[in-house]
Amino acid sequence: MRKPEPLGTEFKNLVDGLSGHLVWFEIQEGKERMKKKEFSNLGGTAACVIRGVKASQDLKHLPLVLEEDSIDHDDGGYQGERPRLFVADSWFGSVKSVATIGRTGNHACMMVKTAHSRCPKKFLEDTMKEFPGGTWITMEGRAEKEDVQLICIGYKYNKKKVLTFVMTRGAGSTAHGQPYEARYPDKYGNVCCRHVSRPEIISNYFKYSNVVDLHNQARQFDLALEKKWVTQEAYFRLYTTLVGFNVIDSWKFLRVKGMNDSSVAHFADVMAQEMLDFAQSLEQKASEASTSLVSSDSVTITERHDSLTDLSSLSICKQIKPHTKVFLKKKQVRCIWCSRINLLEKKTTMMCKECGKGFCRDSSGLGCWSHHVALGGCPVAPERGTKKRKVSDCNRG
């Protein structure tokens, strides 16, 4: 119930912690089909983790490695591959998952909650029951089945909660790291801050463990293509999600390079317009080339077509059509974009002078108006009888 989106197609994602782009994803196809996937003998969770590790590093020798009884980990990884640190939430976290990643020559740090087999979680909770916040216990051991050295940390960030982490030896330091900033109100309602000590490896864990959620939020809420192209066709919806993955990755890459500071919605509008312009230019060149060939058999076409990678910078914003905002006084009109695209009944006081239609705006002052300016027109009305929602109903939902 804490998930804001209803259940749909389930993806397991692997996201780069530094750039924030999607590295690998896997569609969950049901219990029987997932049993036929690679490494299914490790169990559903550990198998999913290892498939992601293999895909991210292209470890072609990995099946043979996991079947060996003993592996030399002194080199910190295999030839041609640098060891990487994989962090995951409690759904993936278990001793088996961490130890299996350790057998590939990489490192892992995961939080353990329900899958606490072979983990001293109960011992840490009982031992640290009276410990103050900002304390931790470090334990070292070996996973005998996988023959991998592991470290378990019990960390207490407040008076009650004890978090359990399992990691490979060498994943990070257990010395003091970046403290956790706890915010709380005092008796007068003022917001106060308190810094809580924590190990360096746990600081890094919380720094990078939310990149998957940030990627999903940008795609589901800021871009929200699935809400713009509402359909009952499962394959088209999957294609829409894949397009969203690519748009968010492009947006994040340009932000990392310092070439883009716009919002996701505005970036998508500019990208869509440039794709349309580029497609139109290709059609014109193809038409000119065919005309030249028909006019004379001896004509040789020497013009070289630009490649698909020769797009102009997506960070450059350009005015497509002139549109003028008009703010109404003591009058409201229907937002044509919300009505025809979002299927939402919404009133607004802003109107386009040239088009004579209303468009709403969000806190940044853009909203549906930015879509209108980017596309240069009004959307087509939906089919007769299409049901629309009210804003009050959406807020209650």
C-alpha positions as CSV (number, residue, x, y, z in Angstrom):
1,M,0.0,0.0,0.0
2,R,2.9,2.4,0.4
3,K,3.6,2.2,-3.3
4,P,2.1,5.2,-5.1
5,E,1.6,3.2,-8.4
6,P,-0.7,0.2,-8.8
7,L,0.8,-3.2,-9.6
8,G,1.7,-3.7,-13.3
9,T,4.6,-5.2,-15.1
10,E,7.5,-5.9,-12.6
11,F,11.0,-4.9,-13.5
12,K,14.2,-5.6,-11.6
13,N,16.6,-2.8,-12.4
14,L,20.3,-2.2,-12.1
15,V,21.4,1.5,-12.1
16,D,24.8,3.0,-12.2
17,G,25.4,4.8,-8.9
18,L,27.6,7.6,-10.3
19,S,25.7,8.7,-13.4
20,G,22.2,7.4,-12.5
21,H,21.6,5.7,-15.8
22,L,20.0,2.3,-16.3
23,V,22.5,-0.5,-16.8
24,W,20.3,-3.6,-16.9
25,F,16.7,-4.6,-16.3
26,E,14.8,-7.8,-16.3
27,I,11.0,-8.4,-16.7
28,Q,9.6,-10.7,-14.2
29,E,7.7,-13.3,-16.3
30,G,6.1,-15.4,-13.6
31,K,7.3,-18.2,-11.3
32,E,7.5,-21.0,-13.9
33,R,9.2,-19.0,-16.6
34,M,11.7,-17.5,-14.2
35,K,12.8,-21.0,-13.1
36,K,14.1,-21.6,-16.6
37,K,16.4,-18.6,-16.4
38,E,20.1,-18.8,-15.9
39,F,21.4,-19.5,-12.4
40,S,17.9,-20.5,-11.2
41,N,19.5,-23.2,-9.0
42,L,20.7,-20.4,-6.7
43,G,17.1,-19.4,-5.9
44,G,14.9,-16.6,-7.4
45,T,16.5,-13.6,-5.6
46,A,20.2,-14.6,-5.8
47,A,19.7,-15.7,-9.5
48,C,18.3,-12.3,-10.4
49,V,21.2,-10.6,-8.7
50,I,23.9,-12.7,-10.5
51,R,22.2,-12.2,-13.9
52,G,22.5,-8.5,-13.4
53,V,26.1,-8.7,-12.3
54,K,27.0,-10.8,-15.3
55,A,25.2,-8.5,-17.7
56,S,26.8,-5.4,-16.3
57,Q,30.3,-6.8,-16.7
58,D,29.8,-9.2,-19.6
59,L,31.4,-12.1,-17.6
60,K,31.2,-14.9,-20.1
61,H,33.1,-17.2,-17.8
62,L,30.7,-16.7,-14.9
63,P,28.8,-20.0,-15.1
64,L,32.1,-22.0,-14.9
65,V,33.3,-19.8,-12.0
66,L,30.2,-20.4,-9.9
67,E,30.6,-24.1,-10.2
68,E,34.2,-24.2,-9.0
69,D,34.9,-25.3,-5.4
70,S,37.6,-22.8,-4.6
71,I,38.5,-19.5,-6.2
72,D,41.5,-17.3,-5.6
73,H,40.3,-13.8,-4.6
74,D,43.7,-12.3,-4.0
75,D,43.8,-10.4,-7.3
76,G,40.5,-8.6,-6.4
77,G,38.9,-9.7,-9.6
78,Y,39.4,-11.5,-12.9
79,Q,41.7,-10.4,-15.8
80,G,40.3,-7.5,-17.7
81,E,37.6,-6.7,-15.1
82,R,37.8,-4.2,-12.3
83,P,35.9,-5.2,-9.1
84,R,32.7,-3.3,-8.6
85,L,30.6,-2.5,-5.5
86,F,27.0,-3.6,-5.8
87,V,24.5,-2.2,-3.2
88,A,20.9,-3.4,-2.9
89,D,17.9,-3.0,-0.7
90,S,16.4,-5.6,1.6
91,W,14.5,-7.4,-1.2
92,F,17.8,-8.6,-2.6
93,G,19.8,-8.7,0.6
94,S,20.9,-12.1,1.9
95,V,24.1,-13.9,2.8
96,K,23.6,-16.0,-0.3
97,S,23.4,-13.0,-2.7
98,V,26.4,-11.2,-1.1
99,A,28.5,-14.4,-1.1
100,T,27.6,-15.3,-4.7
101,I,28.7,-11.8,-5.8
102,G,31.9,-12.3,-3.9
103,R,32.6,-15.4,-5.9
104,T,32.6,-13.3,-9.1
105,G,35.5,-11.2,-7.8
106,N,33.2,-8.2,-7.1
107,H,32.0,-6.7,-3.8
108,A,28.6,-6.2,-2.4
109,C,26.9,-4.5,0.5
110,M,23.2,-5.2,1.2
111,M,20.7,-4.7,4.0
112,V,19.2,-7.9,5.4
113,K,15.7,-8.0,6.8
114,T,13.5,-11.0,6.1
115,A,16.1,-13.2,4.3
116,H,18.3,-13.5,7.4
117,S,19.3,-17.2,7.0
118,R,23.0,-17.7,8.1
119,C,23.0,-14.1,9.4
120,P,23.3,-13.1,13.1
121,K,20.5,-10.6,12.8
122,K,18.7,-11.8,16.0
123,F,21.9,-11.8,18.0
124,L,22.7,-8.2,17.0
125,E,19.2,-7.0,17.8
126,D,19.3,-8.6,21.3
127,T,22.8,-7.4,22.0
128,M,22.2,-3.8,20.9
129,K,18.8,-3.5,22.5
130,E,20.0,-0.9,25.1
131,F,22.7,0.7,22.9
132,P,22.4,4.4,22.1
133,G,22.0,5.7,18.6
134,G,25.1,6.1,16.5
135,T,26.7,2.8,17.6
136,W,27.5,-0.3,15.6
137,I,29.0,-3.8,16.0
138,T,31.2,-5.3,13.4
139,M,31.5,-9.1,13.0
140,E,33.6,-11.1,10.6
141,G,33.2,-14.6,9.3
142,R,33.2,-16.9,6.3
143,A,30.4,-18.3,4.2
144,E,31.5,-21.9,4.2
145,K,29.3,-23.0,1.2
146,E,30.6,-20.2,-1.1
147,D,34.0,-20.0,0.6
148,V,33.9,-16.2,0.8
149,Q,35.0,-13.9,3.6
150,L,32.0,-11.8,4.8
151,I,31.5,-8.9,7.3
152,C,28.2,-8.3,9.2
153,I,27.4,-4.9,10.7
154,G,24.7,-4.2,13.2
155,Y,24.0,-0.4,13.1
156,K,21.7,1.5,15.4
157,Y,20.8,5.0,14.3
158,N,18.2,5.7,17.0
159,K,17.1,4.3,20.3
160,K,15.0,1.5,18.9
161,K,15.9,0.4,15.4
162,V,18.8,-1.9,14.6
163,L,19.8,-2.3,10.9
164,T,21.7,-5.3,9.7
165,F,24.1,-5.2,6.8
166,V,26.1,-8.0,5.2
167,M,29.0,-7.2,2.9
168,T,32.1,-8.8,1.4
169,R,35.5,-8.3,2.9
170,G,37.0,-5.3,1.1
171,A,33.7,-3.7,0.2
172,G,34.5,-0.6,2.3
173,S,35.8,0.7,5.6
174,T,34.0,0.3,8.9
175,A,35.6,3.4,10.4
176,H,33.7,6.6,11.0
177,G,32.2,8.1,7.8
178,Q,29.8,10.8,6.8
179,P,27.3,11.1,9.7
180,Y,23.6,10.7,9.3
181,E,21.7,14.0,9.7
182,A,18.6,13.4,11.8
183,R,15.9,16.1,11.7
184,Y,13.3,16.5,14.4
185,P,11.1,19.2,15.9
186,D,11.7,20.7,19.3
187,K,8.9,21.6,21.8
188,Y,8.4,24.9,20.1
189,G,8.0,23.4,16.6
190,N,11.4,24.4,15.3
191,V,13.3,22.0,13.1
192,C,16.5,20.8,14.8
193,C,19.4,18.7,13.4
194,R,21.5,16.1,15.0
195,H,24.4,14.3,13.4
196,V,24.5,10.5,14.1
197,S,27.7,8.6,13.6
198,R,27.8,5.7,11.2
199,P,30.5,3.6,9.4
200,E,31.9,4.8,6.0
201,I,30.5,1.8,4.1
202,I,27.0,2.5,5.4
203,S,27.4,6.1,4.4
204,N,28.2,5.0,0.9
205,Y,25.3,2.5,0.9
206,F,22.7,5.2,1.7
207,K,24.4,7.6,-0.8
208,Y,24.0,5.3,-3.8
209,S,21.2,2.8,-2.8
210,N,18.4,5.2,-3.9
211,V,19.4,5.7,-7.5
212,V,16.9,3.1,-8.7
213,D,14.1,4.9,-7.0
214,L,15.2,8.2,-8.4
215,H,15.3,6.7,-11.9
216,N,11.8,5.3,-11.4
217,Q,10.4,8.5,-10.0
218,A,11.7,10.5,-13.0
219,R,10.2,8.1,-15.4
220,Q,6.8,7.5,-13.6
221,F,6.0,11.0,-12.3
222,D,8.1,13.6,-14.2
223,L,7.9,12.0,-17.7
224,A,4.9,9.8,-17.2
225,L,4.5,8.5,-20.7
226,E,2.4,5.6,-19.5
227,K,-0.2,8.1,-18.3
228,K,-0.1,10.1,-21.5
229,W,-0.5,7.1,-23.8
230,V,-3.2,5.2,-21.9
231,T,-3.8,1.8,-23.5
232,Q,-4.9,-1.8,-22.8
233,E,-2.4,-3.2,-25.2
234,A,0.3,-4.8,-23.1
235,Y,3.1,-4.7,-25.7
236,F,2.5,-1.0,-26.5
237,R,2.7,-0.2,-22.8
238,L,6.0,-2.1,-22.5
239,Y,7.3,-0.2,-25.5
240,T,6.3,3.1,-23.8
241,T,8.2,2.1,-20.7
242,L,11.3,1.3,-22.8
243,V,11.1,4.7,-24.5
244,G,10.9,6.2,-21.0
245,F,14.0,4.4,-19.9
246,N,16.0,5.9,-22.8
247,V,14.6,9.4,-22.3
248,I,15.6,9.4,-18.6
249,D,19.0,8.0,-19.4
250,S,19.7,10.7,-21.9
251,W,18.5,13.4,-19.5
252,K,20.7,12.1,-16.7
253,F,23.8,11.7,-19.0
254,L,23.5,15.3,-20.1
255,R,23.0,16.6,-16.6
256,V,26.2,14.7,-15.5
257,K,28.1,16.3,-18.3
258,G,26.8,19.8,-17.4
259,M,25.0,20.2,-20.7
260,N,21.4,20.2,-19.4
261,D,19.7,21.9,-16.6
262,S,16.1,21.7,-17.7
263,S,13.3,19.6,-16.3
264,V,12.4,16.1,-17.6
265,A,9.2,17.4,-19.3
266,H,10.9,20.2,-21.1
267,F,13.8,18.0,-22.1
268,A,11.4,15.4,-23.6
269,D,9.5,18.2,-25.5
270,V,12.7,19.4,-27.1
271,M,13.9,15.9,-27.9
272,A,10.6,15.0,-29.5
273,Q,10.6,18.1,-31.6
274,E,14.2,17.6,-32.8
275,M,13.3,14.0,-33.7
276,L,10.4,15.1,-35.8
277,D,12.5,17.8,-37.5
278,F,15.2,15.3,-38.3
279,A,12.7,12.7,-39.6
280,Q,11.2,15.4,-41.9
281,S,14.7,16.4,-43.2
282,L,15.4,12.7,-44.0
283,E,12.1,12.5,-45.9
284,Q,12.9,15.6,-47.9
285,K,16.4,14.2,-48.8
286,A,14.9,10.9,-49.9
287,S,12.4,12.7,-52.0
288,E,15.0,14.8,-53.7
289,A,17.2,11.8,-54.3
290,S,14.4,9.8,-55.9
291,T,13.4,12.8,-58.1
292,S,17.0,13.1,-59.3
293,L,17.2,9.4,-60.2
294,V,13.9,9.5,-62.1
295,S,14.8,12.6,-64.2
296,S,18.0,11.0,-65.7
297,D,19.5,7.6,-65.6
298,S,23.0,9.1,-65.8
299,V,22.7,11.3,-62.7
300,T,24.9,10.2,-59.8
301,I,23.9,11.1,-56.3
302,T,27.0,12.3,-54.4
303,E,25.2,13.8,-51.5
304,R,26.0,12.0,-48.2
305,H,23.2,11.7,-45.8
306,D,23.9,12.6,-42.2
307,S,24.0,9.8,-39.7
308,L,21.4,9.4,-37.0
309,T,24.0,10.5,-34.4
310,D,24.3,14.0,-35.9
311,L,21.6,15.5,-33.8
312,S,22.1,19.0,-32.4
313,S,22.5,19.5,-28.7
314,L,19.4,18.7,-26.8
315,S,20.2,21.2,-24.2
316,I,19.7,24.1,-26.6
317,C,16.1,25.4,-26.2
318,K,14.5,26.8,-29.3
319,Q,11.3,28.6,-30.0
320,I,9.1,26.6,-32.3
321,K,6.1,28.8,-32.8
322,P,5.1,32.2,-31.3
323,H,2.5,31.8,-28.5
324,T,1.4,34.5,-26.1
325,K,0.1,33.9,-22.6
326,V,-3.2,35.7,-21.6
327,F,-4.3,35.7,-18.0
328,L,-8.1,36.0,-17.5
329,K,-9.7,38.0,-14.8
330,K,-12.7,36.6,-12.8
331,K,-13.0,33.8,-15.3
332,Q,-11.8,30.2,-15.8
333,V,-11.5,28.1,-18.9
334,R,-10.9,24.4,-19.3
335,C,-7.3,23.2,-19.8
336,I,-7.4,21.6,-23.2
337,W,-4.3,19.5,-22.6
338,C,-5.5,18.0,-19.3
339,S,-8.9,17.3,-20.9
340,R,-7.7,15.6,-24.1
341,I,-4.4,14.0,-23.0
342,N,-4.6,13.4,-19.3
343,L,-8.4,12.9,-19.4
344,L,-8.7,15.2,-16.4
345,E,-11.3,18.0,-15.8
346,K,-9.2,21.0,-14.7
347,K,-9.8,24.7,-14.8
348,T,-7.2,27.4,-15.5
349,T,-7.0,31.2,-15.9
350,M,-4.3,31.1,-18.5
351,M,-5.1,31.1,-22.2
352,C,-3.1,31.1,-25.5
353,K,-3.9,34.2,-27.4
354,E,-3.2,32.7,-30.8
355,C,-5.0,29.4,-30.2
356,G,-7.8,30.5,-28.0
357,K,-7.4,27.5,-25.7
358,G,-6.7,27.3,-22.0
359,F,-3.6,25.7,-20.5
360,C,-2.7,25.1,-16.9
361,R,0.8,25.5,-15.3
362,D,2.6,23.9,-12.4
363,S,4.7,25.4,-9.6
364,S,7.5,26.2,-12.1
365,G,5.0,28.1,-14.3
366,L,5.2,25.6,-17.2
367,G,3.0,22.5,-17.0
368,C,0.7,21.9,-20.0
369,W,1.8,25.3,-21.4
370,S,5.3,23.9,-22.0
371,H,3.9,21.0,-24.0
372,H,1.8,23.4,-26.1
373,V,4.7,25.6,-26.9
374,A,7.0,22.7,-27.8
375,L,4.5,20.9,-30.0
376,G,3.0,24.1,-31.5
377,G,-0.6,23.0,-31.5
378,C,-3.6,21.7,-29.6
379,P,-4.2,17.9,-29.1
380,V,-6.9,16.1,-30.9
381,A,-10.1,15.4,-29.0
382,P,-10.5,11.8,-27.7
383,E,-13.1,9.4,-28.9
384,R,-16.7,10.2,-28.0
385,G,-17.7,8.7,-24.6
386,T,-14.2,8.6,-23.1
387,K,-14.5,8.9,-19.4
388,K,-12.7,11.8,-17.6
389,R,-11.7,12.2,-14.0
390,K,-11.9,15.1,-11.6
391,V,-9.0,16.6,-9.7
392,S,-10.7,16.0,-6.4
393,D,-11.0,12.3,-7.2
394,C,-7.3,12.0,-8.1
395,N,-6.3,13.7,-4.8
396,R,-8.4,11.3,-2.8
397,G,-6.9,8.3,-4.6
